[in-house]
């Protein structure tokens, strides 16, 4: 009788050889008969979506029509933060699994309409017409009512029987589209000052002053049409007794860098720095000159020679 080798390995059964050779996940599937959702592999195995976005898409596709899927509602339902849920919703929008649009209701309120696409790019199937419910059995007539007066009610689903979908709250600021910028009103430049009276000599001096600005600074080279257009403004300065050198200093001092529009700068300074009119010169009242009295030879002030007050004859009845 041959000895037994207790250290020899036991031979594996032939039925488990194929299962032992496998690696990775092993599916233990059972068929669903109720409460299930069909999800395509294009979503569950998507290469560009994150796991949060894939799970959120599966959750949304499993919800009934009219369910709330706002960011705050989903953040209260799942442990993910509002930022992660908002990012996942944007991923689904980019890949075509969600379509969100804003609509204005009749009462003026703006709501967000969300459409979930289980297969982006495919044409949605036409909705099947609602099936009528089976008529209920007639109730027995109450005592005292003839049978011919019984009324059998048949219930057919109408649009009013379908509960309206619950309106989703407005999306978070990060999901709202950027509002269009408001148009910037165009600023109208103030009009150039105009002289009160025409003076050909003064107008020529104003044109010469504007044309000579390029001698002080080459950047202030003005076109001939700009010289004629701006000359009345310089003439208004000269009319108010402003020295030509003061006008030249106001137009050429502290030039910006870079100077793109010399004519626009000169026009702005002529309007913004316009000096006020000089006040009228005060009237000086001089006293009467001294006169020598013809009676007592005493000096006194009077407009003409004559007698002083003491030497004048007294007129009867004069006050």
HUBEL-V199876 format. One record per pair of residues at least 12 apart in sequence whose ideal C-beta (glycine too) atoms are under 6 Angstrom apart, sorted by sequence separation. I is the first residue (numbers start at 1). GAP is how many residues later the second one is. If there is no record, write none. Layout:
# HUBEL-V199876
I:GAP ; I:GAP
This chain:
# HUBEL-V199876
100:12 ; 101:12 ; 210:12 ; 295:12 ; 288:13 ; 294:13 ; 43:14 ; 71:14 ; 100:14 ; 138:14 ; 288:14 ; 291:14 ; 293:14 ; 71:15 ; 251:15 ; 288:15 ; 293:15 ; 296:15 ; 99:16 ; 211:16 ; 295:16 ; 210:17 ; 251:18 ; 293:18 ; 39:19 ; 135:19 ; 97:20 ; 207:20 ; 210:20 ; 133:22 ; 97:23 ; 250:23 ; 37:24 ; 96:24 ; 132:24 ; 207:24 ; 37:25 ; 206:25 ; 209:25 ; 130:27 ; 206:28 ; 206:29 ; 52:32 ; 56:32 ; 203:32 ; 202:33 ; 242:33 ; 53:35 ; 57:35 ; 209:35 ; 217:35 ; 240:35 ; 52:36 ; 202:36 ; 216:36 ; 230:36 ; 226:37 ; 233:37 ; 240:37 ; 241:37 ; 53:38 ; 194:38 ; 53:39 ; 57:40 ; 193:40 ; 195:40 ; 219:40 ; 192:41 ; 195:41 ; 222:41 ; 49:42 ; 194:42 ; 220:42 ; 193:43 ; 195:44 ; 61:55 ; 60:56 ; 111:56 ; 112:56 ; 61:57 ; 112:59 ; 40:79 ; 190:81 ; 193:81 ; 86:88 ; 86:89 ; 68:98 ; 70:98 ; 66:99 ; 70:99 ; 66:100 ; 68:100 ; 71:101
